[in-house]
Amino acid sequence: ERLWEMINQAYDRLPLSAVIDHDVFCVHGGLPRPVEGFTSRLEAIMAVPVIAGVNPPNEFETAETHQVASDCLWSDPASEDQ
């Protein structure tokens, strides 16, 4: 159980995204949904605290930045009619 906790703590510190060769933006789940209060998805992504918590969120996150972080990790592509 202790090893499992330590591994999860390491995963908690992995980057949310990466940019390859100043050209390709990579995230595990996909681009986040549009969030009220931000003019663009990029602005919303940049607003996520450097150390974010997904489950549970950390004290520095708002509901909006928590949604953005969760979407970047777990969003699945869906058609417009879903």
Summary of the structure (lengths in Angstrom):
residues: 82
radius of gyration: 13.9
end to end distance: 39.1
largest distance: 44.2
contacts: 175
relative contact order: 0.19
helix: 35%
strand: 7%
